Amino acid sequence: MESGAGKHWTEEEVKALLSVWSEKNIRKQLHGTLRNKGIFIYIAKRLQELGVCRDWKQCRAKYKNLKYEYRTVKYAHNSGDVTKTMKFFHDLDAILRYEPVTQLAAEENGRCSAAETQLNTSPTTESTQ
């Protein structure tokens, strides 16, 4: 299977990404972590086990795009526009609905909370840079 940067994700590949992303430990590590290369390397390895050949950069790009599209649709729905939809909205809603949005403003001052420090010491976020 090709893994070029321009290759579109199939529905099965997106479902596999969502299944890995929905795991509690992955969600915890992704939330509020800015330097997350190690997490996406781990996600790419997990996807390979499921038969999806994507590198960590492709996984991170797809994650960002899905999250952006979800937030766009969610904002439209909250504004009364129910015509805006996306294919995996309900799956993403189940994954992202519990993310505290207000926490980001408190962490923008550059300091890292104790919870983030503990998450960064896990074996999946080992130094790979």
MMTF fields as JSON, N, C-alpha, C and O atoms, coordinates in Angstrom:
{
  "mmtfVersion": "1.0.0",
  "mmtfProducer": "UNKNOWN",
  "numBonds": 515,
  "numAtoms": 516,
  "numGroups": 129,
  "numChains": 1,
  "numModels": 1,
  "chainsPerModel": [1],
  "groupsPerChain": [129],
  "chainIdList": ["A"],
  "bondAtomList": [4, 2, 8, 6, 12, 10, 16, 14, 20, 18, 24, 22, 28, 26, 32, 30, 36, 34, 40, 38, 44, 42, 48, 46, 52, 50, 56, 54, 60, 58, 64, 62, 68, 66, 72, 70, 76, 74, 80, 78, 84, 82, 88, 86, 92, 90, 96, 94, 100, 98, 104, 102, 108, 106, 112, 110, 116, 114, 120, 118, 124, 122, 128, 126, 132, 130, 136, 134, 140, 138, 144, 142, 148, 146, 152, 150, 156, 154, 160, 158, 164, 162, 168, 166, 172, 170, 176, 174, 180, 178, 184, 182, 188, 186, 192, 190, 196, 194, 200, 198, 204, 202, 208, 206, 212, 210, 216, 214, 220, 218, 224, 222, 228, 226, 232, 230, 236, 234, 240, 238, 244, 242, 248, 246, 252, 250, 256, 254, 260, 258, 264, 262, 268, 266, 272, 270, 276, 274, 280, 278, 284, 282, 288, 286, 292, 290, 296, 294, 300, 298, 304, 302, 308, 306, 312, 310, 316, 314, 320, 318, 324, 322, 328, 326, 332, 330, 336, 334, 340, 338, 344, 342, 348, 346, 352, 350, 356, 354, 360, 358, 364, 362, 368, 366, 372, 370, 376, 374, 380, 378, 384, 382, 388, 386, 392, 390, 396, 394, 400, 398, 404, 402, 408, 406, 412, 410, 416, 414, 420, 418, 424, 422, 428, 426, 432, 430, 436, 434, 440, 438, 444, 442, 448, 446, 452, 450, 456, 454, 460, 458, 464, 462, 468, 466, 472, 470, 476, 474, 480, 478, 484, 482, 488, 486, 492, 490, 496, 494, 500, 498, 504, 502, 508, 506, 512, 510],
  "bondOrderList": [1, 1, 1, 1, 1, 1, 1, 1, 1, 1, 1, 1, 1, 1, 1, 1, 1, 1, 1, 1, 1, 1, 1, 1, 1, 1, 1, 1, 1, 1, 1, 1, 1, 1, 1, 1, 1, 1, 1, 1, 1, 1, 1, 1, 1, 1, 1, 1, 1, 1, 1, 1, 1, 1, 1, 1, 1, 1, 1, 1, 1, 1, 1, 1, 1, 1, 1, 1, 1, 1, 1, 1, 1, 1, 1, 1, 1, 1, 1, 1, 1, 1, 1, 1, 1, 1, 1, 1, 1, 1, 1, 1, 1, 1, 1, 1, 1, 1, 1, 1, 1, 1, 1, 1, 1, 1, 1, 1, 1, 1, 1, 1, 1, 1, 1, 1, 1, 1, 1, 1, 1, 1, 1, 1, 1, 1, 1, 1],
  "groupList": [{"groupName": "MET", "atomNameList": ["N", "CA", "C", "O"], "elementList": ["N", "C", "C", "O"], "formalChargeList": [0, 0, 0, 0], "bondAtomList": [1, 0, 2, 1, 3, 2], "bondOrderList": [1, 1, 2], "singleLetterCode": "M", "chemCompType": "L-PEPTIDE LINKING"}, {"groupName": "GLU", "atomNameList": ["N", "CA", "C", "O"], "elementList": ["N", "C", "C", "O"], "formalChargeList": [0, 0, 0, 0], "bondAtomList": [1, 0, 2, 1, 3, 2], "bondOrderList": [1, 1, 2], "singleLetterCode": "E", "chemCompType": "L-PEPTIDE LINKING"}, {"groupName": "SER", "atomNameList": ["N", "CA", "C", "O"], "elementList": ["N", "C", "C", "O"], "formalChargeList": [0, 0, 0, 0], "bondAtomList": [1, 0, 2, 1, 3, 2], "bondOrderList": [1, 1, 2], "singleLetterCode": "S", "chemCompType": "L-PEPTIDE LINKING"}, {"groupName": "GLY", "atomNameList": ["N", "CA", "C", "O"], "elementList": ["N", "C", "C", "O"], "formalChargeList": [0, 0, 0, 0], "bondAtomList": [1, 0, 2, 1, 3, 2], "bondOrderList": [1, 1, 2], "singleLetterCode": "G", "chemCompType": "PEPTIDE LINKING"}, {"groupName": "ALA", "atomNameList": ["N", "CA", "C", "O"], "elementList": ["N", "C", "C", "O"], "formalChargeList": [0, 0, 0, 0], "bondAtomList": [1, 0, 2, 1, 3, 2], "bondOrderList": [1, 1, 2], "singleLetterCode": "A", "chemCompType": "L-PEPTIDE LINKING"}, {"groupName": "LYS", "atomNameList": ["N", "CA", "C", "O"], "elementList": ["N", "C", "C", "O"], "formalChargeList": [0, 0, 0, 0], "bondAtomList": [1, 0, 2, 1, 3, 2], "bondOrderList": [1, 1, 2], "singleLetterCode": "K", "chemCompType": "L-PEPTIDE LINKING"}, {"groupName": "HIS", "atomNameList": ["N", "CA", "C", "O"], "elementList": ["N", "C", "C", "O"], "formalChargeList": [0, 0, 0, 0], "bondAtomList": [1, 0, 2, 1, 3, 2], "bondOrderList": [1, 1, 2], "singleLetterCode": "H", "chemCompType": "L-PEPTIDE LINKING"}, {"groupName": "TRP", "atomNameList": ["N", "CA", "C", "O"], "elementList": ["N", "C", "C", "O"], "formalChargeList": [0, 0, 0, 0], "bondAtomList": [1, 0, 2, 1, 3, 2], "bondOrderList": [1, 1, 2], "singleLetterCode": "W", "chemCompType": "L-PEPTIDE LINKING"}, {"groupName": "THR", "atomNameList": ["N", "CA", "C", "O"], "elementList": ["N", "C", "C", "O"], "formalChargeList": [0, 0, 0, 0], "bondAtomList": [1, 0, 2, 1, 3, 2], "bondOrderList": [1, 1, 2], "singleLetterCode": "T", "chemCompType": "L-PEPTIDE LINKING"}, {"groupName": "VAL", "atomNameList": ["N", "CA", "C", "O"], "elementList": ["N", "C", "C", "O"], "formalChargeList": [0, 0, 0, 0], "bondAtomList": [1, 0, 2, 1, 3, 2], "bondOrderList": [1, 1, 2], "singleLetterCode": "V", "chemCompType": "L-PEPTIDE LINKING"}, {"groupName": "LEU", "atomNameList": ["N", "CA", "C", "O"], "elementList": ["N", "C", "C", "O"], "formalChargeList": [0, 0, 0, 0], "bondAtomList": [1, 0, 2, 1, 3, 2], "bondOrderList": [1, 1, 2], "singleLetterCode": "L", "chemCompType": "L-PEPTIDE LINKING"}, {"groupName": "ASN", "atomNameList": ["N", "CA", "C", "O"], "elementList": ["N", "C", "C", "O"], "formalChargeList": [0, 0, 0, 0], "bondAtomList": [1, 0, 2, 1, 3, 2], "bondOrderList": [1, 1, 2], "singleLetterCode": "N", "chemCompType": "L-PEPTIDE LINKING"}, {"groupName": "ILE", "atomNameList": ["N", "CA", "C", "O"], "elementList": ["N", "C", "C", "O"], "formalChargeList": [0, 0, 0, 0], "bondAtomList": [1, 0, 2, 1, 3, 2], "bondOrderList": [1, 1, 2], "singleLetterCode": "I", "chemCompType": "L-PEPTIDE LINKING"}, {"groupName": "ARG", "atomNameList": ["N", "CA", "C", "O"], "elementList": ["N", "C", "C", "O"], "formalChargeList": [0, 0, 0, 0], "bondAtomList": [1, 0, 2, 1, 3, 2], "bondOrderList": [1, 1, 2], "singleLetterCode": "R", "chemCompType": "L-PEPTIDE LINKING"}, {"groupName": "GLN", "atomNameList": ["N", "CA", "C", "O"], "elementList": ["N", "C", "C", "O"], "formalChargeList": [0, 0, 0, 0], "bondAtomList": [1, 0, 2, 1, 3, 2], "bondOrderList": [1, 1, 2], "singleLetterCode": "Q", "chemCompType": "L-PEPTIDE LINKING"}, {"groupName": "PHE", "atomNameList": ["N", "CA", "C", "O"], "elementList": ["N", "C", "C", "O"], "formalChargeList": [0, 0, 0, 0], "bondAtomList": [1, 0, 2, 1, 3, 2], "bondOrderList": [1, 1, 2], "singleLetterCode": "F", "chemCompType": "L-PEPTIDE LINKING"}, {"groupName": "TYR", "atomNameList": ["N", "CA", "C", "O"], "elementList": ["N", "C", "C", "O"], "formalChargeList": [0, 0, 0, 0], "bondAtomList": [1, 0, 2, 1, 3, 2], "bondOrderList": [1, 1, 2], "singleLetterCode": "Y", "chemCompType": "L-PEPTIDE LINKING"}, {"groupName": "CYS", "atomNameList": ["N", "CA", "C", "O"], "elementList": ["N", "C", "C", "O"], "formalChargeList": [0, 0, 0, 0], "bondAtomList": [1, 0, 2, 1, 3, 2], "bondOrderList": [1, 1, 2], "singleLetterCode": "C", "chemCompType": "L-PEPTIDE LINKING"}, {"groupName": "ASP", "atomNameList": ["N", "CA", "C", "O"], "elementList": ["N", "C", "C", "O"], "formalChargeList": [0, 0, 0, 0], "bondAtomList": [1, 0, 2, 1, 3, 2], "bondOrderList": [1, 1, 2], "singleLetterCode": "D", "chemCompType": "L-PEPTIDE LINKING"}, {"groupName": "PRO", "atomNameList": ["N", "CA", "C", "O"], "elementList": ["N", "C", "C", "O"], "formalChargeList": [0, 0, 0, 0], "bondAtomList": [1, 0, 2, 1, 3, 2], "bondOrderList": [1, 1, 2], "singleLetterCode": "P", "chemCompType": "L-PEPTIDE LINKING"}],
  "groupTypeList": [0, 1, 2, 3, 4, 3, 5, 6, 7, 8, 1, 1, 1, 9, 5, 4, 10, 10, 2, 9, 7, 2, 1, 5, 11, 12, 13, 5, 14, 10, 6, 3, 8, 10, 13, 11, 5, 3, 12, 15, 12, 16, 12, 4, 5, 13, 10, 14, 1, 10, 3, 9, 17, 13, 18, 7, 5, 14, 17, 13, 4, 5, 16, 5, 11, 10, 5, 16, 1, 16, 13, 8, 9, 5, 16, 4, 6, 11, 2, 3, 18, 9, 8, 5, 8, 0, 5, 15, 15, 6, 18, 10, 18, 4, 12, 10, 13, 16, 1, 19, 9, 8, 14, 10, 4, 4, 1, 1, 11, 3, 13, 17, 2, 4, 4, 1, 8, 14, 10, 11, 8, 2, 19, 8, 8, 1, 2, 8, 14],
  "groupIdList": [1, 2, 3, 4, 5, 6, 7, 8, 9, 10, 11, 12, 13, 14, 15, 16, 17, 18, 19, 20, 21, 22, 23, 24, 25, 26, 27, 28, 29, 30, 31, 32, 33, 34, 35, 36, 37, 38, 39, 40, 41, 42, 43, 44, 45, 46, 47, 48, 49, 50, 51, 52, 53, 54, 55, 56, 57, 58, 59, 60, 61, 62, 63, 64, 65, 66, 67, 68, 69, 70, 71, 72, 73, 74, 75, 76, 77, 78, 79, 80, 81, 82, 83, 84, 85, 86, 87, 88, 89, 90, 91, 92, 93, 94, 95, 96, 97, 98, 99, 100, 101, 102, 103, 104, 105, 106, 107, 108, 109, 110, 111, 112, 113, 114, 115, 116, 117, 118, 119, 120, 121, 122, 123, 124, 125, 126, 127, 128, 129],
  "secStructList": [7, 7, 7, 7, 6, 6, 7, 7, 7, 7, 2, 2, 2, 2, 2, 2, 2, 2, 2, 2, 2, 6, 1, 2, 2, 2, 2, 2, 2, 2, 6, 6, 7, 1, 7, 7, 2, 2, 2, 2, 2, 2, 2, 2, 2, 2, 2, 2, 2, 6, 6, 7, 7, 7, 7, 2, 2, 2, 2, 2, 2, 2, 2, 2, 2, 2, 2, 2, 2, 2, 2, 2, 2, 2, 2, 2, 2, 2, 6, 6, 7, 6, 6, 7, 7, 7, 6, 6, 2, 2, 2, 2, 2, 2, 2, 2, 6, 6, 1, 7, 1, 6, 2, 2, 2, 2, 2, 6, 6, 1, 7, 7, 7, 2, 2, 2, 2, 2, 2, 6, 6, 1, 4, 4, 4, 7, 7, 7, 7],
  "xCoordList": [0.847, 0.0, 0.889, 1.845, 0.6, 1.353, 1.073, 0.014, 2.043, 1.8, 2.308, 2.989, 1.979, 2.38, 1.599, 0.509, 2.167, 1.535, 0.173, -0.712, -0.01, -1.262, -2.309, -3.416, -1.983, -2.918, -4.07, -3.857, -5.278, -6.47, -6.637, -6.273, -7.194, -7.487, -8.789, -9.773, -8.79, -10.026, -10.882, -10.415, -12.127, -13.041, -12.535, -12.632, -11.995, -11.478, -10.277, -10.131, -9.416, -8.254, -8.674, -8.109, -9.665, -10.156, -10.79, -10.585, -11.556, -12.174, -11.109, -11.27, -10.018, -8.93, -8.272, -7.975, -8.045, -7.473, -8.388, -7.917, -9.684, -10.642, -10.666, -10.815, -10.519, -10.55, -9.331, -9.445, -8.165, -6.967, -7.089, -6.781, -7.539, -7.694, -8.683, -8.525, -9.695, -10.73, -10.265, -10.96, -9.106, -8.6, -8.27, -7.688, -8.65, -8.538, -7.104, -6.893, -6.122, -4.744, -4.243, -3.463, -4.672, -4.286, -4.928, -4.261, -6.218, -6.915, -6.24, -6.044, -5.883, -5.231, -3.899, -3.586, -3.121, -1.812, -1.92, -1.099, -2.899, -3.052, -3.595, -3.272, -4.415, -5.038, -4.01, -3.372, -3.865, -3.0, -1.517, -0.714, -1.124, 0.286, 0.665, 0.09, 1.629, 2.043, 3.122, 3.072, 4.072, 5.127, 4.684, 4.957, 3.991, 3.338, 3.824, 3.102, 5.022, 5.555, 5.571, 5.196, 6.001, 6.071, 4.719, 4.614, 3.7, 2.342, 1.908, 1.316, 2.209, 1.801, 2.644, 2.162, 3.879, 4.679, 4.024, 3.918, 3.587, 2.894, 1.585, 1.28, 0.815, -0.445, -0.183, -0.916, 0.856, 1.188, 1.544, 1.169, 2.272, 2.607, 1.353, 1.211, 0.441, -0.817, -1.639, -2.253, -1.647, -2.383, -1.775, -2.5, -0.443, 0.208, -0.25, -0.447, -0.418, -0.926, -2.327, -2.728, -3.075, -4.435, -4.452, -5.524, -3.281, -3.196, -3.238, -3.454, -3.035, -3.048, -1.615, -1.0, -1.089, 0.303, 0.36, 0.289, 0.487, 0.603, 1.744, 1.948, 2.497, 3.556, 2.985, 1.831, 3.807, 3.319, 2.875, 1.944, 3.53, 3.149, 1.771, 0.986, 1.475, 0.153, -0.917, -2.015, -0.597, -1.552, -1.828, -2.98, -0.776, -0.965, -1.766, -2.636, -1.478, -2.212, -3.694, -4.563, -3.978, -5.373, -6.08, -7.234, -5.394, -5.934, -6.31, -7.41, -5.406, -5.664, -6.827, -7.687, -6.858, -7.935, -9.297, -10.28, -9.355, -10.619, -11.091, -12.279, -10.154, -10.495, -11.006, -11.978, -10.349, -10.773, -12.163, -13.024, -12.372, -13.671, -14.77, -15.868, -14.47, -15.435, -15.83, -17.015, -14.841, -15.121, -15.912, -16.764, -15.639, -16.375, -17.854, -18.738, -18.109, -19.484, -20.165, -21.331, -19.455, -20.012, -20.407, -21.474, -19.538, -19.833, -21.061, -21.913, -21.146, -22.299, -23.583, -24.602, -23.527, -24.711, -25.113, -26.298, -24.123, -24.421, -24.967, -25.653, -24.669, -25.166, -26.51, -27.075, -27.022, -28.323, -28.274, -29.324, -27.111, -26.974, -26.763, -25.638, -27.851, -27.749, -27.504, -27.47, -27.333, -27.079, -25.63, -25.336, -24.723, -23.31, -23.101, -23.467, -22.515, -22.294, -20.922, -20.24, -20.534, -19.318, -19.535, -20.37, -18.786, -19.024, -18.87, -19.722, -17.814, -17.528, -17.847, -17.218, -18.826, -19.136, -19.481, -18.968, -20.335, -20.78, -19.633, -19.545, -18.759, -17.595, -16.667, -16.19, -16.423, -15.564, -16.199, -15.505, -17.514, -18.213, -18.019, -17.814, -18.082, -17.874, -16.451, -16.233, -15.483, -14.085, -13.799, -13.13, -14.299, -13.891, -14.827, -14.445, -16.009, -16.972, -16.532, -16.974, -15.676, -15.254, -13.957, -13.464, -13.396, -12.175, -12.493, -13.325, -11.861, -12.116, -11.478, -10.254, -12.296, -11.812, -11.209, -10.235, -11.765, -11.305, -9.931, -9.274, -9.473, -8.18, -7.044, -6.001, -7.213, -6.176, -5.773, -4.581, -6.712, -6.405, -5.531, -4.636, -5.767, -4.975, -3.554, -2.642, -3.35, -2.039, -1.251, -0.1, -1.828, -1.136, 0.047, 0.881, 0.139, 1.25, 2.568, 3.598, 2.558, 3.78, 4.152, 5.075, 3.455, 3.764, 3.03, 1.956, 3.589, 3.057, 2.515, 3.193, 1.318, 0.728, 1.364, 2.048, 1.144, 1.702, 1.166, 1.899, -0.104, -0.701, 0.002, 0.263, 0.312, 1.004, 2.405, 2.864, 3.084, 4.429, 4.417, 5.3, 3.431, 3.337, 3.068, 3.639, 2.22, 1.908, 3.125, 3.311, 3.96, 5.123, 6.204, 7.155, 6.094, 7.095, 6.693, 7.407, 5.582, 5.139, 6.015, 6.635, 6.088, 6.958, 6.56, 7.393, 5.33, 4.902, 5.357, 5.279, 5.836, 6.271, 7.778, 8.264, 8.507, 9.948, 10.573, 10.011, 11.694, 12.371, 12.795, 13.614, 12.234, 12.548, 13.037, 13.146, 13.333, 13.741, 15.234, 15.745],
  "yCoordList": [-1.188, 0.0, 1.247, 1.313, 2.213, 3.461, 4.284, 4.171, 5.113, 5.998, 7.399, 8.019, 7.884, 9.229, 10.284, 10.023, 11.476, 12.556, 12.932, 13.347, 12.795, 13.191, 12.096, 12.334, 10.889, 9.77, 9.971, 10.236, 9.844, 10.029, 8.857, 7.721, 9.164, 8.134, 7.444, 8.102, 6.125, 5.384, 5.409, 5.757, 5.036, 4.995, 4.021, 4.294, 2.889, 1.892, 2.436, 2.175, 3.195, 3.779, 4.8, 4.843, 5.619, 6.616, 5.917, 6.331, 4.861, 4.106, 3.506, 3.495, 3.006, 2.45, 3.55, 3.341, 4.719, 5.848, 6.249, 6.494, 6.315, 6.689, 5.658, 6.017, 4.38, 3.348, 3.466, 3.271, 3.783, 3.967, 5.26, 5.296, 6.316, 7.634, 7.584, 8.319, 6.731, 6.685, 6.018, 6.091, 5.371, 4.739, 5.807, 6.845, 5.533, 6.532, 7.044, 8.248, 6.141, 6.586, 7.464, 8.388, 7.194, 8.012, 9.388, 10.404, 9.427, 10.72, 11.569, 12.77, 10.95, 11.682, 12.269, 13.419, 11.484, 11.95, 13.031, 13.948, 12.943, 13.933, 15.257, 16.317, 15.196, 16.419, 17.33, 16.952, 18.51, 19.514, 19.311, 20.065, 18.313, 18.056, 18.69, 18.364, 19.59, 20.259, 19.471, 19.363, 18.931, 18.122, 16.671, 15.964, 16.231, 14.928, 13.962, 13.034, 14.163, 13.279, 11.826, 10.926, 11.596, 10.237, 9.553, 8.353, 10.303, 9.75, 9.312, 8.247, 10.148, 9.809, 8.684, 7.949, 8.538, 7.377, 6.112, 5.103, 6.183, 5.05, 4.75, 3.589, 5.791, 5.61, 4.968, 4.068, 5.423, 4.852, 3.368, 2.566, 3.001, 1.584, 0.766, -0.349, 1.319, 0.633, 0.447, -0.6, 1.479, 1.382, 0.317, -0.387, 0.195, -0.841, -2.225, -3.113, -2.405, -3.676, -3.962, -5.118, -2.884, -3.036, -3.046, -3.065, -3.034, -3.11, -1.765, -1.715, -0.675, 0.665, 1.187, 1.396, 1.396, 1.834, 3.347, 3.868, 4.028, 5.489, 5.863, 5.217, 6.913, 7.348, 8.326, 8.743, 8.681, 9.517, 10.891, 11.465, 11.432, 12.754, 12.719, 13.653, 11.651, 11.5, 11.338, 11.882, 10.591, 10.402, 11.72, 12.032, 12.506, 13.792, 14.746, 15.462, 14.761, 15.646, 15.263, 16.135, 13.959, 13.516, 13.836, 14.265, 13.629, 13.968, 15.449, 15.799, 16.304, 17.75, 18.112, 18.91, 17.532, 17.841, 17.381, 18.115, 16.176, 15.675, 16.538, 16.841, 16.929, 17.745, 19.116, 19.626, 19.715, 21.013, 20.923, 21.764, 19.897, 19.731, 19.494, 20.039, 18.679, 18.422, 19.719, 19.988, 20.518, 21.768, 22.737, 23.466, 22.753, 23.612, 23.213, 24.065, 21.913, 21.409, 21.623, 22.018, 21.369, 21.545, 23.016, 23.301, 23.934, 25.362, 25.74, 26.504, 25.198, 25.484, 24.973, 25.663, 23.776, 23.21, 24.046, 24.29, 24.484, 25.313, 26.677, 27.325, 27.118, 28.403, 28.25, 29.234, 27.026, 26.8, 26.283, 26.005, 26.149, 25.654, 24.146, 23.677, 23.383, 21.927, 21.326, 20.105, 22.182, 21.681, 21.239, 20.421, 21.761, 21.406, 20.051, 19.861, 19.114, 17.771, 17.25, 17.831, 16.145, 15.43, 13.95, 13.578, 13.12, 11.685, 11.057, 10.268, 11.386, 10.723, 11.613, 11.49, 12.51, 13.474, 12.792, 13.191, 11.779, 11.143, 10.399, 10.391, 9.777, 9.108, 10.131, 9.922, 11.232, 12.284, 12.957, 13.331, 13.106, 13.714, 12.864, 13.398, 11.553, 10.651, 10.77, 10.644, 11.013, 11.136, 12.507, 12.608, 13.565, 14.928, 15.678, 16.729, 15.192, 15.989, 16.25, 17.223, 15.403, 15.57, 16.354, 16.527, 16.83, 17.628, 18.993, 19.709, 19.374, 20.706, 21.777, 21.841, 22.617, 23.657, 24.812, 25.416, 25.133, 26.282, 26.061, 27.032, 24.837, 24.537, 25.124, 25.473, 25.241, 25.742, 27.155, 27.466, 28.01, 29.394, 29.459, 30.3, 28.606, 28.605, 28.112, 28.48, 27.277, 26.705, 27.5, 27.161, 28.541, 29.303, 30.092, 30.555, 30.253, 31.004, 30.248, 30.761, 29.05, 28.3, 27.33, 26.533, 27.379, 26.444, 25.141, 25.116, 24.094, 22.753, 22.252, 22.356, 21.717, 21.219, 19.897, 19.263, 19.484, 18.229, 17.049, 16.095, 17.099, 16.002, 15.855, 14.736, 16.976, 16.898, 16.325, 15.543, 16.704, 16.217, 14.707, 14.024, 14.177, 12.737, 12.047, 10.989, 12.609, 11.988, 11.944, 10.984, 12.973, 13.036, 12.041, 11.862, 11.392, 10.419, 8.999, 8.052, 8.837, 7.497, 6.935, 7.707, 5.612, 5.019, 5.358, 5.257, 5.753, 6.052, 7.41, 7.695, 8.266, 9.596, 9.752, 10.84, 8.662, 8.723, 9.688, 9.95, 10.195, 11.206, 10.598, 9.681, 11.115, 10.596, 11.684, 11.481, 12.845, 13.955, 14.116, 15.013],
  "zCoordList": [0.0, 0.0, 0.0, 0.772, -0.829, -0.872, 0.372, 0.99, 0.726, 1.866, 1.548, 2.364, 0.378, -0.012, 0.746, 1.255, 0.816, 1.575, 1.005, 1.753, -0.306, -0.929, -0.993, -1.476, -0.511, -0.587, 0.389, 1.573, -0.116, 0.713, 1.674, 1.37, 2.831, 3.818, 3.433, 3.095, 3.486, 3.232, 4.489, 5.573, 4.322, 5.47, 6.532, 7.729, 6.092, 7.03, 7.801, 8.995, 7.113, 7.782, 8.834, 9.927, 8.502, 9.462, 10.659, 11.8, 10.407, 11.513, 12.426, 13.646, 11.837, 12.64, 13.476, 14.652, 12.873, 13.612, 14.764, 15.874, 14.508, 15.549, 16.677, 17.844, 16.331, 17.371, 18.282, 19.492, 17.714, 18.537, 19.335, 20.526, 18.67, 19.301, 20.467, 21.442, 20.375, 21.408, 22.697, 23.71, 22.679, 23.892, 24.928, 24.611, 26.162, 27.225, 27.407, 27.556, 27.394, 27.605, 26.459, 26.691, 25.238, 24.078, 24.197, 24.0, 24.516, 24.671, 25.738, 25.547, 26.86, 27.943, 27.489, 27.796, 26.763, 26.33, 25.259, 25.229, 24.394, 23.334, 23.851, 23.315, 24.887, 25.384, 26.052, 27.034, 25.514, 26.117, 25.906, 26.456, 25.124, 24.867, 23.538, 22.5, 23.576, 22.341, 21.605, 20.379, 22.309, 21.681, 21.74, 22.71, 20.683, 20.727, 19.656, 19.291, 19.15, 18.12, 18.59, 17.839, 19.823, 20.356, 20.406, 20.156, 20.724, 20.773, 19.377, 19.207, 18.374, 17.015, 16.418, 15.555, 16.857, 16.448, 16.991, 16.294, 18.244, 18.858, 18.114, 17.839, 17.792, 17.065, 15.703, 15.294, 14.998, 13.685, 13.809, 12.954, 14.88, 15.103, 15.381, 14.878, 16.183, 16.473, 15.199, 14.994, 14.339, 13.082, 12.175, 11.472, 12.188, 11.383, 11.821, 10.991, 13.135, 13.652, 13.127, 12.992, 12.829, 12.303, 10.771, 10.167, 10.146, 8.688, 7.982, 6.771, 8.711, 8.118, 8.096, 9.142, 6.878, 6.725, 6.559, 5.447, 7.667, 7.696, 8.625, 9.652, 8.266, 9.177, 10.203, 10.106, 11.178, 12.281, 11.806, 12.371, 10.767, 10.265, 9.626, 9.786, 8.908, 8.293, 9.364, 9.24, 10.412, 11.513, 12.203, 12.505, 12.459, 13.122, 12.248, 12.746, 10.937, 10.025, 9.974, 9.989, 9.912, 9.863, 11.172, 11.169, 12.287, 13.603, 13.656, 14.083, 13.226, 13.249, 12.336, 12.711, 11.141, 10.194, 10.714, 10.616, 11.264, 11.812, 12.977, 13.095, 13.834, 14.987, 14.545, 15.1, 13.543, 13.024, 12.401, 12.658, 11.58, 10.923, 11.958, 11.842, 12.967, 14.041, 14.735, 14.931, 15.105, 15.822, 14.958, 15.466, 13.653, 12.729, 12.694, 12.778, 12.571, 12.531, 13.879, 13.923, 14.977, 16.321, 16.549, 17.092, 16.13, 16.27, 15.445, 15.901, 14.222, 13.367, 14.018, 14.019, 14.564, 15.227, 16.432, 16.658, 17.207, 18.38, 17.982, 18.772, 16.761, 16.251, 15.544, 15.068, 15.473, 14.864, 13.435, 12.855, 12.858, 11.485, 11.518, 11.692, 11.35, 11.394, 10.013, 9.866, 8.996, 7.645, 7.479, 6.607, 8.293, 8.197, 8.864, 10.024, 8.13, 8.667, 8.264, 7.419, 8.887, 8.503, 8.781, 9.606, 8.096, 8.128, 9.517, 9.927, 10.237, 11.511, 12.709, 13.76, 12.554, 13.608, 14.93, 15.975, 14.905, 16.15, 16.834, 18.062, 16.051, 16.626, 17.288, 18.404, 16.587, 17.126, 18.341, 19.287, 18.307, 19.431, 20.682, 21.772, 20.528, 21.66, 22.2, 23.405, 21.316, 21.73, 22.325, 23.354, 21.691, 22.03, 22.971, 23.486, 23.208, 23.97, 25.407, 26.016, 25.953, 27.342, 27.487, 28.601, 26.379, 26.456, 27.033, 26.476, 28.124, 28.677, 27.814, 27.705, 27.201, 26.305, 27.092, 26.642, 28.253, 29.032, 29.63, 30.005, 29.734, 30.322, 29.486, 30.04, 28.193, 27.3, 27.674, 27.678, 27.985, 28.33, 29.576, 29.652, 30.532, 31.756, 31.514, 32.254, 30.481, 30.219, 29.192, 28.917, 28.618, 27.59, 28.133, 27.356, 29.439, 30.012, 29.927, 30.364, 29.379, 29.132, 30.238, 30.071, 31.357, 32.432, 32.215, 31.614, 32.686, 32.489, 33.817, 34.839, 33.818, 35.054, 35.46, 34.658, 36.691, 37.19, 36.399, 36.139, 36.011, 35.237, 33.896, 33.455, 33.24, 31.961, 32.14, 31.307, 33.21, 33.457, 33.614, 33.095, 34.321, 34.506, 33.185, 32.924, 32.347, 31.068, 30.17, 29.423, 30.232, 29.364, 29.74, 28.978, 30.877, 31.278, 30.899, 31.227, 30.225, 29.855, 28.745, 28.014, 28.594, 27.585, 26.159, 25.258, 25.924, 24.561, 24.081, 22.887, 24.991, 24.588, 24.774, 25.082, 24.587, 24.773, 23.782, 22.718, 24.122, 23.305, 21.978, 21.937, 20.9, 19.566, 18.647, 17.438, 19.211, 18.366, 18.336, 17.665]
}
